[in-house]
Amino acid sequence: MKTQQKWLVMMTAALTLVLAACGQSSAKTSSSASKQQVWHRMESDVLQTLDPSKASEGVSGQAIIDTMNGLYKYEGHDLQPAMATKIVKPTNNGLTYTFKLRNAKWSDGSPVTAQDFVFAWQRTVNPATKSSQANMYSGIQNADDIRAGKKLASTLGVKALNDKTLEVTLEHPIPYFNSLLNNVAFFPQPAKQVQKWGNKYGTKSAYTLSNGAFKSKDWSGTGDKWVEVKNNQYWNKKNVHLTQIDVQVVKDSNTALDLYHTGKLDDATLTGQLAAQQKGKTGYVANKRARTYFLELNENKVPAFKNTKIRQAISMAINRNSFVKNVLADGSIVARGITPADLSQLPNSSTDFATAVAKGTKAVTSYDKKKAQTLWEQGLKETGLKSVSVELLGDDVDAVKATQEYLQGTLQENLPGLKISIASVPAKNRQQRASDRNFDMVLSTWGADYPDPNTYLDLFTSTSEYNHGQWQNSDYDKLMTKANTTDANDPTARFKDMTQAEQLLVNQAGAIPLYQLVAARMVNPKMHDLKTSPGNSFNFVYAYLK
């Protein structure tokens, strides 16, 4: 169950997220805050949409989280009620969730109702909407059949029992369902207005309504700047202290740092040696993020990539330790799997899931030039090839370009006969090409939608639309099916399934893990109580400047 933030999330999104609470914690009051509280932040790419059904990357995801509320909202790593009045415990053996909704309004003063949730969910799962987030509904009654065109969207297992009561029916228990509902794919939408606006919904500020802390202002649908202003109709407005958030696109780290030092940015993303140089200075923050970066190899476009030994050779030809230390230089850490460290622990254990996975994947994710060359030669012989020429696709931002150049150099040097060209394109173009399977190799990233390994591992099932490399393995599919269905209510069995699945994925180099982000930034120390969620998004409620 994914969203490409979700969202496929992507390298661009990761580079734009501030990390942990900034400054010292304080009481949740505005008594010491000034009347005008304006925060200037950056993104490394443009805002694409404010339509929750169509958001597929982190920039749009953050803007929607700022301006809308779903049933729940993360305050740091604590899941709290938002439109729902409490965290719901399921009934009917884990299949039924009944949500009581608080009295809340859209920014035009109209009430937020259970019907707005039903409309939004049916719209998202409807194939006609072409939502890249629809697969996240898998497990809700009839969702898979609706997506396959076998049933109508109106049969989705979601009902408005009355204006303030929402009932959801699942086909099988989903252990992380409450956490999943924090994703923008499950946010309500103002039914009457969306029907009125049609395809214009979410394309500019004039075609949006907010039920969140802020509302979009003067966004024309294009441009490299946008503004969010406090929403006075928000149900929790007393705890919203910022009056405005100004956002601008900055792709170059040096430019970002200059804007920070001149007071035009309150936060600046740092990469490479620039991050290393600022370490220890006032305002510098660096935090481990729930986001990993990996290579996907298009097996259907490049026949050589169908060969397991060739894929393994590429993985083992990468010196990840040298790469994170000398190229990224921002504190990021080597990844031995796709699931990041500190996301979740094994049941009844203090062992981190990523640590458990790494015990069985270290050989194929460790640098071994000799072994890599042996596998490469064997793979070429098995495929009848003498050389392989491919293009490495990535975003046109500094960190991605540096990664591309490193991989180009080290792989060509260590694997004779491999020729790599580089294509650096805007994130939107890279996303589209990945979705269209129009690439040879692509630098991909994923940030957690919810704190469970499933948010990463479902990406690589045979039927996942996010399985861009098109690696397929029946044993992997069976393990993930067990984890999501028959073992869903048995945490020990479920985590065993997922551990085995991820080790299979990595050892076969179905996706090649590179590193886990430790994001380095310069942040205005006047900011207090700014928190981020497990999915790497800001929560600006309670945040204030002092």
C-alpha positions in Angstrom: 0.0 0.0 0.0 1.8 3.0 -1.3 1.8 6.5 -2.5 4.5 8.0 -4.4 5.2 10.9 -1.8 4.1 8.4 -1.3 4.6 9.1 -2.1 7.2 7.4 -4.7 8.8 9.2 -3.1 11.3 10.7 -4.4 14.7 12.1 -4.1 13.4 15.6 -4.5 10.9 15.3 -1.7 13.6 14.0 0.7 15.9 16.9 0.1 13.2 19.4 1.2 12.2 18.1 4.6 13.3 19.8 7.9 14.0 17.4 10.5 12.9 17.2 14.2 11.8 19.7 16.6 13.9 22.9 16.2 15.0 24.9 19.2 13.9 24.0 22.7 10.5 22.5 23.4 7.9 24.8 25.1 4.4 24.9 26.3 1.8 24.9 23.5 0.8 28.5 23.8 1.3 31.6 21.8 1.7 34.0 24.7 5.3 34.8 23.8 4.8 34.7 20.1 4.7 37.9 18.0 1.5 38.7 16.1 3.2 38.2 12.7 4.7 34.8 12.5 6.0 34.2 8.9 8.2 31.2 8.1 10.3 31.0 4.9 11.1 27.5 3.8 12.3 25.8 0.6 11.5 22.9 -1.7 13.8 21.6 -4.4 11.0 21.3 -6.9 7.7 22.9 -7.9 4.3 22.3 -6.4 2.4 20.0 -8.8 -1.1 19.6 -7.3 -3.3 20.3 -4.3 -5.6 17.4 -5.2 -5.2 14.6 -2.6 -6.2 12.0 -5.1 -3.5 13.0 -7.5 -0.6 13.9 -5.3 2.3 11.6 -6.0 5.4 13.3 -4.5 6.5 15.0 -1.4 6.2 18.6 -2.4 2.5 18.3 -3.1 2.1 16.0 -0.1 3.5 18.6 2.3 1.4 21.3 0.9 -1.7 19.2 1.3 -0.8 18.2 4.8 -0.4 21.9 5.6 -3.8 22.8 4.3 -5.9 19.7 5.0 -6.6 17.2 7.8 -7.5 13.6 7.5 -8.9 11.4 10.3 -5.6 11.5 12.1 -2.5 13.6 12.2 1.0 12.8 13.5 2.5 15.1 16.2 6.1 13.9 15.9 5.8 10.1 16.1 2.6 10.2 18.1 -0.6 9.5 16.1 -3.3 11.9 17.3 -7.0 12.4 16.3 -7.7 15.1 13.7 -11.1 14.9 12.0 -11.8 11.8 14.1 -12.5 12.5 17.8 -10.4 9.6 19.0 -8.0 6.8 17.8 -10.4 4.0 16.9 -10.1 0.3 17.8 -11.6 -2.0 15.2 -14.4 -4.4 15.9 -15.6 -7.5 14.0 -12.3 -9.3 14.3 -10.3 -6.3 13.1 -12.5 -5.7 10.0 -14.7 -2.7 11.0 -13.7 0.8 12.0 -16.3 3.3 13.1 -15.1 6.9 13.3 -17.0 9.7 15.1 -16.1 13.0 13.4 -15.5 16.3 15.3 -17.4 19.5 14.3 -15.1 21.1 11.7 -15.4 23.4 8.7 -14.0 23.9 5.3 -12.4 27.3 4.7 -15.6 28.6 3.1 -17.5 27.9 6.4 -19.3 24.7 5.2 -19.2 21.6 7.5 -16.8 18.7 7.0 -19.0 15.6 6.8 -18.7 11.9 6.6 -20.0 12.2 3.1 -16.9 14.2 2.2 -14.8 11.2 3.2 -16.9 8.7 1.3 -16.8 10.9 -1.8 -13.0 11.4 -1.6 -12.3 7.7 -1.0 -14.5 6.6 -3.9 -13.0 9.2 -6.1 -9.4 8.1 -5.4 -10.0 4.4 -5.9 -12.1 5.0 -9.1 -9.9 4.1 -12.1 -11.3 7.1 -14.0 -9.4 9.4 -11.6 -6.1 7.8 -12.5 -4.8 8.2 -8.9 -1.3 6.9 -8.3 -2.4 6.4 -4.7 -5.3 4.0 -5.3 -3.3 0.9 -4.5 -3.1 2.1 -0.9 -6.8 1.1 -0.6 -6.0 -2.5 -1.1 -7.5 -4.5 1.8 -10.6 -2.2 2.1 -13.7 -4.1 1.0 -13.9 -4.3 -2.8 -11.0 -1.9 -3.4 -9.0 -4.3 -5.6 -12.0 -5.2 -7.7 -12.9 -1.5 -8.2 -9.3 -0.8 -9.3 -9.5 -3.7 -11.7 -12.7 -2.4 -13.2 -14.8 -5.3 -11.9 -17.0 -3.3 -9.5 -18.2 0.2 -9.2 -16.5 2.7 -6.9 -19.8 3.1 -5.0 -19.2 -0.5 -3.6 -16.1 0.5 -1.7 -16.3 -0.5 2.0 -16.9 3.0 3.3 -20.2 4.4 4.5 -21.5 7.6 6.0 -23.9 6.4 8.7 -24.8 10.0 9.3 -23.1 13.4 8.9 -20.6 12.7 11.7 -20.2 9.0 11.6 -18.0 7.1 9.1 -17.8 3.3 8.9 -15.0 1.4 7.1 -15.1 -2.3 6.3 -11.9 -4.3 5.5 -11.5 -7.6 3.7 -8.8 -8.7 6.1 -7.2 -7.1 9.1 -4.6 -4.4 8.4 -2.3 -4.0 11.5 -1.2 -0.5 10.5 -4.5 0.8 9.2 -4.8 3.7 11.7 -1.3 4.9 10.8 -2.2 4.5 7.1 -5.0 7.0 7.4 -2.5 9.8 8.0 -1.7 9.6 4.3 -3.2 12.3 2.1 -4.8 9.7 -0.1 -7.4 9.3 2.7 -8.1 12.9 3.3 -11.7 14.2 2.8 -12.6 16.3 -0.2 -15.4 19.0 -0.4 -17.8 16.9 -2.5 -20.0 19.7 -3.9 -17.1 21.9 -4.8 -15.0 19.2 -6.4 -18.0 18.2 -8.5 -18.4 21.8 -9.5 -14.7 22.3 -10.4 -14.2 19.0 -12.1 -10.7 18.6 -13.5 -9.8 22.0 -12.2 -9.8 20.9 -8.6 -6.5 21.3 -6.9 -4.8 22.9 -9.9 -4.6 26.4 -8.3 -5.6 28.1 -5.0 -8.9 29.3 -6.5 -10.0 25.6 -6.9 -9.2 24.4 -3.4 -10.8 24.4 0.0 -9.0 23.8 3.3 -9.9 22.0 6.5 -6.4 22.3 7.8 -4.2 24.7 9.7 -3.5 26.8 6.6 -5.0 27.6 3.2 -3.4 28.1 -0.1 -3.2 31.7 -1.4 -2.5 33.0 -4.8 -1.0 29.8 -6.2 -1.6 29.9 -10.0 -0.7 26.3 -10.6 2.8 27.2 -11.9 5.8 29.1 -10.6 8.6 28.5 -8.1 6.9 30.3 -5.1 3.7 29.8 -3.2 2.1 31.0 0.0 0.0 29.4 2.8 -1.9 31.6 5.3 -3.5 30.7 8.6 -7.0 29.2 8.1 -9.3 30.9 10.6 -12.0 28.2 10.1 -9.6 25.5 11.4 -11.0 23.5 14.3 -7.7 23.8 16.2 -6.8 27.4 15.2 -5.9 28.4 18.7 -2.8 26.3 18.5 -1.7 27.6 15.1 0.8 30.4 15.8 2.4 30.9 12.4 0.4 33.4 10.3 2.0 32.6 7.0 4.4 30.1 5.3 6.3 31.3 2.2 7.7 28.5 0.1 10.2 28.9 -2.8 12.0 26.4 -5.0 15.8 26.3 -4.6 17.7 23.5 -6.3 21.3 24.6 -5.5 22.7 24.2 -2.0 25.0 27.1 -2.2 22.1 29.4 -3.3 20.0 28.0 -0.4 22.8 28.8 2.1 23.2 32.3 0.8 19.5 32.9 1.1 19.6 31.6 4.7 22.5 33.9 5.7 20.7 36.9 4.2 17.5 36.1 6.0 15.4 35.2 3.0 15.1 31.6 4.1 14.5 30.2 7.6 15.7 26.8 6.6 18.2 25.6 4.0 18.9 22.1 2.7 22.6 21.3 2.6 24.3 18.6 0.6 27.9 17.3 0.1 30.9 19.1 1.4 28.7 22.2 2.1 26.9 20.2 4.8 30.2 19.0 6.3 31.5 22.6 6.4 28.4 23.8 8.3 28.4 21.0 10.9 28.6 22.4 14.4 27.5 25.9 13.5 24.5 27.6 15.1 21.4 26.5 13.3 22.9 23.3 11.9 20.7 20.2 12.4 21.1 16.7 11.0 18.6 13.9 11.6 18.2 10.4 10.4 15.1 10.2 8.2 12.8 7.3 7.4 13.9 7.5 3.7 16.1 5.2 1.7 17.6 5.6 -1.8 18.1 2.7 -4.2 18.7 1.8 -7.8 16.0 0.2 -9.9 17.1 -1.7 -13.0 14.5 -2.0 -15.8 14.5 -5.7 -16.6 12.0 -5.5 -19.5 13.9 -2.7 -21.3 17.4 -4.0 -20.7 17.6 -7.8 -21.1 20.9 -8.0 -19.3 19.1 -6.9 -16.1 17.0 -10.1 -16.1 20.2 -11.9 -15.1 20.6 -12.1 -11.3 24.4 -12.2 -11.4 24.6 -9.0 -13.4 22.3 -7.3 -10.9 24.3 -8.6 -8.0 27.6 -7.5 -9.6 26.3 -4.0 -9.8 25.4 -4.0 -6.1 28.7 -5.4 -5.0 30.7 -3.0 -7.3 29.5 0.0 -5.2 31.6 1.1 -2.3 28.8 2.5 -0.2 31.0 3.5 2.8 33.2 5.6 0.6 30.2 7.1 -1.2 28.4 8.3 1.9 31.6 9.6 3.5 33.2 11.3 0.6 30.4 12.2 -1.9 27.3 12.7 0.2 29.3 13.9 3.2 26.1 14.9 5.1 26.1 12.1 7.6 23.8 9.8 5.6 24.4 6.1 6.4 24.9 2.9 4.3 21.7 1.0 3.6 21.8 -2.8 3.7 18.1 -3.0 2.8 15.2 -1.0 1.5 13.5 -0.4 4.8 15.3 2.3 6.9 16.7 1.9 10.4 14.6 3.0 13.3 11.3 2.6 11.5 10.0 -0.4 13.5 11.2 -3.2 15.8 10.6 -6.9 15.8 7.7 -7.9 18.0 8.5 -8.3 21.7 12.1 -7.4 20.9 14.5 -4.4 21.0 15.9 -5.5 17.6 15.4 -3.1 14.8 13.8 -4.6 11.7 16.5 -3.1 9.4 19.2 -4.7 11.6 17.5 -8.1 11.4 17.3 -7.8 7.6 20.9 -6.7 7.3 22.2 -9.9 8.9 21.2 -11.7 5.7 22.1 -9.1 3.1 25.5 -7.8 4.0 27.4 -9.9 1.4 25.5 -8.5 -1.6 25.5 -4.9 -0.2 29.2 -4.9 0.7 32.0 -3.7 -1.7 33.8 -6.7 -3.2 35.4 -5.7 -6.5 36.8 -9.2 -7.3 33.5 -11.0 -6.6 31.6 -8.4 -8.5 33.8 -8.8 -11.6 33.4 -12.6 -11.4 29.6 -12.3 -11.3 29.7 -9.7 -14.0 31.7 -12.0 -16.3 29.5 -14.9 -15.6 26.4 -12.9 -16.2 27.6 -11.6 -19.5 28.5 -15.1 -20.6 25.1 -16.4 -19.6 23.3 -13.7 -21.6 25.7 -13.9 -24.6 26.8 -10.2 -24.2 30.2 -8.6 -24.3 29.1 -5.2 -23.1 26.1 -3.3 -21.7 25.3 0.4 -22.5 22.6 2.1 -20.3 21.4 5.4 -19.2 21.1 6.4 -15.5 18.1 8.6 -14.9 17.8 11.0 -12.0 16.6 14.4 -10.8 18.3 17.6 -11.7 19.3 18.6 -8.2 22.8 18.7 -6.7 22.7 15.6 -4.5 21.2 13.4 -7.3 23.7 14.6 -9.9 26.6 13.9 -7.5 25.2 10.4 -6.9 24.8 9.8 -10.7 28.4 10.8 -11.4 29.8 8.6 -8.6 27.8 5.6 -9.8 28.8 6.2 -13.4 32.5 6.4 -12.5 32.7 3.5 -10.0 30.5 1.0 -12.0 32.3 1.7 -15.3 35.7 1.3 -13.6 34.8 -1.9 -11.7 32.7 -3.7 -14.4 34.5 -3.9 -17.7 32.1 -3.5 -20.7 29.6 -1.4 -18.8 28.9 2.0 -20.3 26.7 4.5 -18.4 25.4 7.8 -19.7 23.5 10.3 -17.4 20.1 11.9 -17.8 19.3 14.6 -15.2 15.7 15.9 -15.6 13.1 17.7 -13.4 11.5 15.5 -10.8 8.2 15.5 -12.5 9.7 14.2 -15.7 11.7 11.6 -13.8 8.6 10.4 -12.1 6.7 10.1 -15.3 9.4 8.2 -17.0 9.7 5.8 -14.1 5.9 5.3 -14.2 6.0 4.7 -17.9 9.0 2.3 -17.5 10.9 4.6 -19.9 14.3 4.2 -18.4 17.3 1.8 -18.1 18.4 2.5 -14.6 16.8 5.1 -12.2 17.7 6.5 -8.9 14.6 6.1 -6.7 13.7 7.0 -3.2 10.9 6.2 -0.8 9.8 7.8 2.4 7.7 6.0 4.9 3.9 6.6 4.6 3.5 4.9 8.0 5.9 3.3 10.5 5.8 -0.3 9.2 8.1 -2.2 6.7 5.1 -2.9 4.5 5.2 0.7 3.2 8.5 -0.3 1.5 8.1 -3.9 0.8 4.7 -3.7 -1.0 6.5 -1.6 -3.6 8.2 -4.7 -5.1 5.4 -7.2 -5.5 4.8 -8.3 -9.1 1.6 -6.3 -9.4 2.7 -3.0 -7.8 2.7 0.0 -10.0 5.7 1.3 -8.1 7.8 -1.8 -9.1 9.4 0.2 -11.9 12.3 -2.2 -12.5 9.7 -5.0 -13.0 11.6 -7.5 -10.9 9.3 -10.4 -10.2 9.6 -13.3 -7.8 6.8 -15.7 -6.8 8.3 -16.5 -3.5 8.5 -12.8 -2.6 4.9 -12.4 -3.6 3.8 -15.3 -1.5 5.6 -14.0 1.6 4.1 -10.5 1.2 0.6 -12.0 0.7 1.0 -14.0 3.9 2.2 -10.9 5.8 -0.8 -8.9 4.6 -3.5 -11.5 5.0 -3.2 -14.9 6.8 -0.4 -13.6 9.2 -1.8 -10.1 9.6 -3.0 -10.7 13.2 0.2 -12.6 14.2 3.0 -10.0 14.7 5.8 -12.6 15.1 4.8 -14.6 11.9 4.2 -11.4 10.0 7.6 -9.8 10.7 9.2 -13.2 9.9 7.5 -13.1 6.5 8.7 -9.5 5.8 12.2 -10.2 7.0 12.5 -13.1 4.6 10.9 -11.1 1.8 13.3 -8.2 2.1 16.3 -10.4 2.3 15.2 -12.2 -0.9 14.7 -8.8 -2.6 18.1 -7.5 -1.7 20.0 -10.7 -2.2 18.6 -11.0 -5.7 19.2 -7.3 -6.3 15.6 -6.8 -7.4 16.3 -3.3 -6.0 19.8 -2.2 -5.0 19.9 -0.2 -1.7 22.4 2.6 -1.5 21.9 4.8 1.6 19.5 6.1 4.2 19.1 9.9 4.4 20.5 11.9 7.3 19.2 15.3 6.2 21.4 18.2 7.0 20.0 21.7 7.2 20.5 25.2 8.6 17.4 26.2 10.5 16.5 29.5 12.1 17.0 28.9 15.9 13.9 31.1 16.6 11.7 28.2 15.5 10.2 26.1 18.3 8.0 23.1 18.5 8.3 22.2 14.8 8.0 18.5 14.5 8.1 15.9 11.7 6.2 12.7 11.2 7.4 9.2 10.4 6.6 10.0 6.8 9.1 13.0 6.9 6.5 15.7 6.7 6.3 18.9 8.8 3.6 19.5 11.4 3.3 23.3 11.7 0.5 23.2 14.3 2.0 24.4 17.7 5.2 25.7 15.9 6.1 29.3 16.7 8.9 31.8 16.4 10.5 33.4 19.4 
